[in-house]
Amino acid sequence: MKPRTMYILGFGLVIAICASAFIISPAGEFGGADDQGSNKIEEIDPDFQPWASSLWSPPPETESLLFAVQAAIGAVIIGYFIGNERGKKVAIKNGEKLETVQAKAMMKSSIEGPNK
């Protein structure tokens, strides 16, 4: 199977897995693990006092912006490495062709001599 077909099937599988959460539980609430963890701690030990706190709590808009920037940086890094690997494959493929052309030219020039 071609690599492109494998990528398309893999991408389709990821989309299907993500969509299945909404199909299985259409009215479900998808809260973060932070909220669930703190609620469970309060349920187990209501007198619990955290030993550390945040140095800075940004407003919700800024928090969303920082999360989006973090995701974009991750996407750029992943895209760079995928593009780099693809570039290596193309360079190797083109390099082999170039070496073949250079070898033929060298053989031709050695047969004909330096004056031609």
C-alpha positions in Angstrom: 0.0 0.0 0.0 1.3 3.5 -0.9 2.4 5.7 2.0 -0.2 8.4 1.0 -3.0 5.9 1.3 -1.7 4.9 4.7 -1.7 8.5 5.8 -5.2 9.0 4.6 -6.5 5.9 6.4 -4.7 6.9 9.6 -6.1 10.4 9.5 -9.6 8.9 8.9 -9.1 6.6 11.8 -8.2 9.5 14.1 -11.2 11.5 13.0 -13.5 8.4 13.6 -12.1 7.9 17.1 -12.6 11.6 17.9 -16.1 11.6 16.5 -17.1 8.4 18.3 -17.0 10.3 21.6 -19.8 12.6 20.4 -21.7 9.7 18.9 -21.5 7.6 22.1 -22.4 10.5 24.5 -24.1 13.3 22.5 -25.1 15.3 25.6 -22.0 14.5 27.6 -19.8 17.1 29.3 -16.2 16.9 28.4 -14.4 18.6 31.3 -10.7 18.8 31.9 -8.8 16.5 34.2 -7.8 19.4 36.5 -11.5 20.0 37.5 -12.1 16.2 38.0 -8.9 15.8 40.1 -9.7 18.7 42.4 -13.3 17.6 42.8 -12.2 14.1 43.8 -9.6 15.4 46.3 -12.3 17.6 47.9 -14.6 14.6 48.0 -12.0 12.4 49.7 -10.6 15.0 52.2 -12.6 18.2 52.6 -9.9 19.7 54.8 -7.1 19.3 52.3 -4.9 22.4 51.8 -2.8 22.6 48.6 0.9 23.1 49.4 1.5 25.0 46.1 -0.4 27.6 44.2 -0.1 29.3 40.8 2.2 32.3 40.5 -0.1 33.8 37.9 -3.6 33.0 36.8 -4.2 34.6 33.4 -7.7 35.8 32.3 -9.6 33.1 30.3 -8.9 34.9 27.0 -5.2 35.0 27.6 -5.2 31.4 28.7 -6.9 30.4 25.4 -4.4 32.4 23.5 -1.4 30.8 25.2 -2.9 27.4 24.6 -3.4 28.2 20.9 0.2 29.5 20.6 1.5 26.3 22.3 -0.5 24.2 19.9 0.8 26.2 16.9 4.4 25.8 18.1 3.9 22.1 18.4 2.4 21.9 14.9 5.3 23.8 13.4 7.8 21.5 15.1 6.0 18.4 13.9 5.6 19.9 10.4 9.3 20.7 10.3 10.3 17.2 11.0 7.8 15.6 8.6 9.0 18.1 5.9 12.6 17.4 6.7 12.2 13.7 6.3 10.3 14.2 3.0 13.1 16.5 1.8 15.7 13.9 2.7 13.9 11.3 0.6 13.6 13.6 -2.4 17.2 14.7 -2.0 18.4 11.0 -1.9 16.2 10.2 -5.0 17.5 13.3 -6.9 21.0 12.7 -5.7 21.1 9.2 -7.1 19.9 10.6 -10.4 22.5 13.3 -10.3 25.3 10.8 -9.5 24.3 8.7 -12.5 24.3 11.7 -14.8 27.7 12.8 -13.5 29.2 9.3 -13.8 28.0 9.1 -17.4 29.4 12.6 -18.2 32.8 11.6 -16.6 32.9 8.4 -18.6 32.1 10.2 -21.8 34.7 12.9 -21.2 37.4 10.3 -20.4 36.6 8.3 -23.5 36.6 11.4 -25.8 39.6 12.9 -24.2 40.2 16.4 -22.7 40.4 18.3 -26.0 36.8 17.7 -27.1 
